Amino acid sequence: MNQEELLQKLAQVADDKRALDIVALDVQGLTTLADYFLIFSTMNSRQLDTLADHLLEAAQAAGVSTGKPEGESQSGWVLLDFGGIIVHIFSEEGRSHYQLEKLWHEAAQVELNLDTK
């Protein structure tokens, strides 16, 4: 599975679990940290934990090595590093505070093909 396919798969898992305002940014050429950032919000800390768990399971099922999540749901921000893709899961307040999309405004937004139900 290539990076773009994994990005779409992770975005679909987030959408299936009712993540809010899902955005993918192509940060290639802007940083060496990753090729893509996947950013979304959750309604509460329980949903944040659940989404992190489901994303880790999906990545492992796809054969992608996963590291330990950074941050805690109570802080309002959890980061998952899947090599070329970094997933930022925020509480609504945390996302509003950090405004990653504004910080990375030079990054192109990636079109996500989500099968909304």
MARKOL-633021 format. One record per residue (C-alpha): residue in one letter; y, z, x. Coordinates in steps of 0.05 Angstrom, whole numbers, padded with zeros to 5 digits, always signed. Example, Ala and Ser with C-alpha at 12.3 -4.5 7.8 and 13.67 -1.06 7.14 Angstrom:
residues 2
A-00090+00156+00246/S-00021+00143+00273/
end
This chain:
residues 117
M+00000+00000+00000/N+00067-00020+00030/Q+00131+00021+00026/E+00160-00018-00034/E+00096-00009-00074/L+00094+00065-00058/L+00167+00072-00078/Q+00152+00040-00145/K+00090+00084-00155/L+00128+00148-00139/A+00185+00128-00185/Q+00135+00114-00241/V+00103+00183-00231/A+00172+00215-00236/D+00188+00175-00299/D+00121+00193-00330/K+00137+00267-00319/R+00206+00259-00352/A+00250+00260-00290/L+00323+00246-00304/D+00368+00191-00276/I+00319+00162-00226/V+00353+00124-00169/A+00323+00090-00108/L+00367+00073-00048/D+00350+00025+00008/V+00376+00062+00070/Q+00346+00014+00121/G+00397-00001+00174/L+00438+00061+00155/T+00393+00115+00183/T+00328+00122+00222/L+00305+00179+00176/A+00272+00133+00125/D+00274+00064+00093/Y+00284+00090+00022/F+00310+00151-00014/L+00284+00166-00084/I+00330+00213-00121/F+00324+00244-00190/S+00339+00307-00229/T+00298+00355-00271/M+00315+00400-00329/N+00289+00465-00298/S+00254+00495-00238/R+00185+00492-00270/Q+00192+00417-00280/L+00217+00410-00209/D+00154+00444-00182/T+00109+00402-00228/L+00141+00337-00206/A+00134+00355-00132/D+00060+00371-00143/H+00047+00306-00180/L+00084+00264-00128/L+00044+00296-00071/E-00021+00282-00109/A-00001+00210-00122/A+00016+00198-00049/Q-00048+00230-00025/A-00088+00187-00075/A-00053+00126-00045/G-00075+00147+00025/V-00006+00169+00047/S-00002+00230+00091/T+00043+00283+00062/G+00079+00339+00096/K+00098+00406+00068/P+00154+00404+00017/E+00222+00428+00041/G+00264+00473-00002/E+00246+00512-00064/S+00254+00498-00138/Q+00297+00560-00146/S+00347+00530-00097/G+00353+00468-00140/W+00331+00419-00087/V+00262+00400-00060/L+00252+00345-00009/L+00186+00308+00001/D+00177+00266+00063/F+00129+00208+00057/G+00147+00175+00123/G+00189+00115+00102/I+00206+00146+00035/I+00243+00211+00025/V+00242+00240-00045/H+00299+00286-00066/I+00284+00326-00129/F+00345+00362-00156/S+00364+00408-00211/E+00421+00377-00250/E+00471+00425-00219/G+00444+00413-00149/R+00449+00338-00156/S+00520+00343-00182/H+00538+00388-00123/Y+00507+00347-00066/Q+00522+00278-00095/L+00475+00240-00048/E+00488+00174-00082/K+00562+00182-00064/L+00545+00203+00007/W+00500+00142+00016/H+00546+00095-00022/E+00534+00039+00029/A+00460+00037+00011/A+00437-00016-00037/Q+00405+00008-00101/V+00333-00014-00110/E+00312-00041-00177/L+00256+00001-00205/N+00204-00029-00251/L+00188+00031-00295/D+00139+00026-00352/T+00175+00074-00399/K+00133+00098-00457/
end
